[in-house]
């Protein structure tokens, strides 16, 4: 099972909502790494750039010009997003392509979005 599938399962299995009932330990453990990853401005912007890129995927080479950061720094931030279950990556030749993990984003959105009701 992929990390994003496990994360979205952990969040959805608990009928997770900030306002419906207190979060269980599993839901908190699943959400915290994603929230920590998104708490950094560069990572939040990277996730947005990847998710909104043509075909919903982007290569590191597509992202470098959007930042005043070195390529290794951008790669580090992408790695953090991947390890948090927010991005999927695929190596093609010398390039690595990233795609947003829709199940993890949906589960996280449901967790936070429910507070607005």
C-alpha positions in Angstrom: 0.0 0.0 0.0 1.4 3.4 -0.9 2.0 6.0 1.8 -0.7 8.3 0.5 -3.2 5.5 0.5 -2.3 4.6 4.1 -2.6 8.3 5.1 -6.0 8.8 3.4 -7.2 5.5 4.9 -6.0 6.5 8.4 -7.8 9.9 8.1 -11.0 8.6 6.4 -11.4 5.4 8.5 -11.9 7.5 11.6 -14.7 9.7 10.0 -12.1 12.4 10.6 -13.4 15.9 11.0 -12.1 18.6 13.3 -15.6 19.5 14.3 -17.5 16.2 14.4 -15.5 14.6 17.2 -12.0 14.7 18.7 -9.4 13.3 16.4 -8.1 9.9 17.3 -4.4 9.1 17.6 -4.3 7.4 14.2 -5.8 10.4 12.4 -3.4 12.8 14.2 -0.4 10.6 13.4 -1.5 10.6 9.7 -2.1 14.3 9.5 0.8 15.7 11.4 3.6 14.9 8.8 1.5 16.4 6.0 0.8 19.5 8.0 4.4 19.9 9.0 5.5 19.5 5.4 3.0 22.2 4.2 4.0 24.6 7.0 7.1 25.7 5.0 6.4 28.4 2.4 8.6 26.8 -0.3 7.0 23.4 0.1 3.5 24.8 0.0 4.3 26.7 -3.2 6.0 23.6 -4.7 3.0 21.5 -4.0 0.8 24.1 -5.7 3.1 24.4 -8.7 3.2 20.6 -9.2 -0.6 20.2 -8.7 -1.4 23.0 -11.1 1.2 22.2 -13.8 0.2 20.8 -17.2 -1.1 17.2 -16.8 -0.8 17.5 -13.0 2.9 16.6 -13.0 6.2 18.5 -13.1 9.9 17.8 -13.3 12.4 19.5 -11.1 13.6 21.2 -14.2 10.2 22.8 -14.5 10.3 24.2 -11.0 13.8 25.6 -10.6 13.0 29.0 -12.2 10.1 29.7 -9.9 12.4 30.0 -6.9 15.5 31.8 -5.8 16.7 28.5 -4.4 19.4 26.0 -5.5 18.3 22.9 -7.3 19.5 20.7 -4.4 17.3 22.7 -2.0 14.3 22.4 -4.2 14.9 18.6 -4.5 15.1 18.4 -0.7 11.7 20.2 -0.3 10.2 17.8 -2.9 11.6 14.9 -1.0 10.0 16.1 2.2 6.6 16.4 0.4 7.1 12.9 -1.0 7.9 11.4 2.4 4.9 13.1 3.9 2.7 11.3 1.3 1.7 14.5 -0.6 3.7 13.8 -3.8 4.4 10.8 -5.9 7.6 10.6 -7.9 8.7 8.7 -11.0 12.2 8.7 -12.4 12.4 9.0 -16.2 15.9 8.9 -17.6 17.8 11.6 -15.7 14.8 13.5 -14.5 12.3 12.9 -11.7 8.7 13.8 -12.2 6.4 14.7 -9.4 2.6 14.4 -9.1 0.3 15.4 -6.3 -1.2 12.5 -4.4 -5.0 13.2 -4.7 -6.1 10.8 -2.0 -3.9 12.3 0.6 -4.8 15.9 -0.4 -8.5 14.9 -0.4 -8.3 13.4 3.1 -6.4 16.4 4.4 -8.9 18.8 2.7 -11.8 16.9 4.3 -10.1 17.1 7.7 -9.6 20.9 7.5 -12.6 21.8 5.3 -15.0 20.4 7.7 -14.2 23.1 10.3 -15.7 25.7 8.0 -19.2 24.2 8.2 
